[in-house]
Amino acid sequence: MKMKRSFARKPSLKPLFNSLIFGAAIGTFSFIILQRNFLWGAITGVLAFLIQSTLVYPRSLPTLYNSWSVTEKDIYYYDYSTWAKRLKAIFLPLAKKQNTVSFDDIDFYSLVVNKDKSGNKIIPHYIILRLNNGHNVILDLSWNLSKSGAPEKDVEWAVDFITNKLGQKSVKIFQV
């Protein structure tokens, strides 16, 4: 049986759908405010849609939809390293395929943590994989920590599993 654990949310049509609703709402509001001028309502609606879908969502996409999974041999992740890749994920989320990195291609990894609001507890935020070719892959952990149940167990498992697979004696921890 093949082991596979998944983390965070997968890309979906939700950002595109939300952008359409936002554009329609702004267009309707402009239509009403501008004395029922259809042309200006349509223009402001389209502009609002374009701003939301091409500027606002791409900026937050790696945090909102940074799904990744791990198996015995590989780590699968979505690459959002360029703006064009982020736009493709918004407009064609079902066509976006995950990239694969083998544990053999990983030089080392680091863990980035935050302190909670009280400053008492350190919370894992994301994992940075440093590949043999010099590139970095960022794997988000924060989404799993926000779900109910015992999310710390998922994060703890991921950190332990990757550490064991790479044979790392210790993990570099960075605090933001």
C-alpha positions in Angstrom: 0.0 0.0 0.0 1.3 3.4 -1.0 1.5 6.0 1.8 0.5 9.5 1.0 -0.2 12.5 3.3 -1.6 15.8 2.0 -1.4 19.3 3.5 -3.1 22.6 2.9 -5.8 23.4 0.2 -5.7 22.4 -3.4 -6.3 25.1 -6.1 -9.9 25.5 -7.0 -12.3 27.7 -8.9 -13.1 29.7 -5.8 -10.8 32.7 -6.5 -12.2 33.0 -10.0 -15.7 32.7 -8.8 -15.1 35.3 -6.0 -13.6 37.7 -8.5 -16.7 37.3 -10.8 -19.0 38.0 -7.8 -16.9 41.0 -6.7 -16.9 42.4 -10.3 -20.6 42.0 -10.6 -21.2 43.6 -7.3 -19.0 46.6 -8.1 -20.6 46.9 -11.6 -24.1 46.8 -10.2 -23.3 49.3 -7.5 -21.7 51.7 -10.1 -24.7 51.2 -12.4 -27.1 52.3 -9.6 -24.9 55.2 -8.4 -24.2 56.5 -11.9 -27.8 57.0 -12.7 -28.3 53.6 -14.4 -25.5 54.1 -16.9 -24.9 50.6 -18.2 -21.6 51.3 -19.9 -20.0 52.7 -16.8 -21.4 49.9 -14.7 -20.0 47.3 -17.1 -16.6 49.1 -17.3 -16.2 49.3 -13.5 -17.4 45.7 -13.0 -14.9 44.4 -15.5 -12.1 46.5 -14.0 -13.0 45.3 -10.5 -12.9 41.7 -11.7 -9.5 42.2 -13.4 -8.0 43.9 -10.4 -9.3 41.1 -8.0 -8.3 38.2 -10.3 -5.0 39.5 -11.6 -3.6 41.5 -8.8 -5.2 40.7 -5.4 -5.6 36.9 -5.6 -2.2 36.1 -7.2 -0.5 37.8 -4.3 -2.2 35.6 -1.7 -2.5 32.4 -3.7 0.6 30.7 -2.2 -0.8 31.1 1.3 -4.4 30.2 0.4 -3.9 27.3 -1.9 -0.4 25.9 -1.4 -1.4 22.2 -1.4 1.4 19.7 -1.1 1.7 16.0 -0.3 4.4 13.6 0.6 5.0 9.9 -0.2 7.8 7.5 0.6 9.8 8.7 -2.4 8.7 12.2 -3.4 7.1 15.5 -2.4 4.4 16.9 -4.7 3.8 20.7 -4.7 2.3 23.5 -6.7 4.8 25.9 -8.1 3.7 29.6 -7.7 7.2 31.0 -8.3 6.1 33.4 -11.1 3.1 35.6 -11.5 2.1 33.8 -14.7 2.0 30.5 -12.8 -0.3 32.1 -10.2 -2.6 33.5 -12.9 -2.8 30.0 -14.5 -3.8 28.6 -11.1 -6.6 31.1 -10.8 -8.0 30.9 -14.4 -7.2 27.2 -15.0 -7.0 25.6 -11.6 -8.1 22.2 -12.8 -5.3 22.1 -15.5 -2.6 23.0 -13.0 -0.4 19.9 -12.2 1.8 19.4 -9.2 5.6 19.4 -9.5 7.5 16.5 -8.0 10.8 16.6 -6.1 12.5 13.4 -5.0 14.0 13.2 -1.6 17.3 12.4 -3.4 17.1 16.0 -5.0 16.8 17.7 -1.6 20.1 19.1 -0.1 18.5 20.1 3.3 15.5 21.7 4.7 14.7 24.5 7.2 11.6 25.3 9.3 10.2 28.8 9.6 8.2 29.5 12.7 6.1 32.2 14.3 5.3 32.9 17.9 1.7 32.9 18.8 -0.1 36.1 19.9 0.8 35.6 23.6 4.5 34.9 22.7 4.6 31.7 24.6 4.2 29.1 21.9 6.3 28.7 18.7 4.1 27.7 15.7 5.6 26.1 12.5 4.7 28.3 9.5 6.3 26.6 6.5 9.1 24.3 5.4 11.8 25.5 3.0 13.4 22.7 0.9 16.8 23.5 -0.5 17.3 21.5 -3.6 20.6 20.3 -5.0 20.2 22.7 -8.0 20.1 25.7 -5.6 16.3 26.3 -5.9 14.0 26.5 -2.9 10.6 25.0 -2.5 8.2 26.4 0.1 5.7 24.0 1.8 3.0 25.7 3.8 2.1 24.3 7.2 -0.1 27.1 8.5 -3.3 26.0 6.8 -3.2 22.6 8.6 -2.6 24.3 12.0 -5.9 26.3 11.5 -8.1 23.2 11.2 -9.9 21.6 14.1 -8.8 18.4 15.8 -5.1 17.8 16.5 -3.4 19.6 13.6 -0.1 19.8 15.5 0.2 16.0 15.0 0.1 16.5 11.2 2.8 19.2 11.3 4.9 17.2 13.8 4.6 14.1 11.6 5.7 16.0 8.4 8.7 17.5 10.1 9.8 14.2 11.6 9.2 12.3 8.3 11.2 14.7 6.2 14.0 14.8 8.8 14.2 11.0 8.8 14.0 10.7 5.0 16.8 13.2 4.5 18.9 11.8 7.4 19.3 15.3 8.8 20.7 15.4 12.4 19.1 18.8 13.1 16.8 21.3 11.4 17.6 25.0 10.9 14.9 27.0 12.4 14.2 30.6 11.4 11.7 32.8 13.3 9.7 35.5 11.6 
